[in-house]
C-alpha cells in the first residue's frame, strides 16, 4: 500500500466525470487500499479515485470514530444512488481536495445506494445521517462536482478565494 498525492482545486480533473469500472481485479483492489491509506493519513473520512488522479468510479469511506476507525472501511465500486428520503440534514462539509475549507451543505438524510464491493459482488445498502452525507459527497466527485457546488455563488467564490490566498501564503513561506 502507498500514500498517494491528493489532487486539489483548481486541477481540472476534479471537474471530469469518472468512468465506470469494468473489472474488479487485484489492480483495482490495490488502488482502493492505497486510497484508504491516503484517506487515513490525510486525515479524512472519504475519498474518490478522481481525488488521487484516477478517473474511475471508485470511492472509499470510513465514518467510524475512535477505536472503530479502520476496522470496517467501505469500498464502493460504481456506486449509484437509487433513492433518497424526504428528510434533509445540514452538515458542515469539508474536502481533502479543498483542504481546511468548510461549509454547511444540505443533503438528504437517507439514501439507498447500489454498488459493487471489493469481491466483485453487487450490493445495495441504506446510508443514514453522516454516512448518507459522506456517500453523496463522494459520488458527487465521480460526477465532477464538489461540495462547494451546493453553495450560493457568493459562498463558493469566498471559499475559493480564501483557499487560493492560503495556497499563496504557504508557497511564500516555503520560499523563505
Secondary structure, 3 states (H helix, E strand, C coil): CCCCCCCCCCCHHHHCCCECCCCCCHHHHHHHHHHHHHHHHHCCCEEEHHHHCCCECEEEECCCCHHHCCCCCEEEEEEEEEEECCCEEEEEEEECCEEEEEEEEEEECEEEEEEECCCCCEEEEEEEHHHHHHHHHHHHHHCCCCHHHHCCHHHHHHHHHHHHHHHHHHHHHHHC
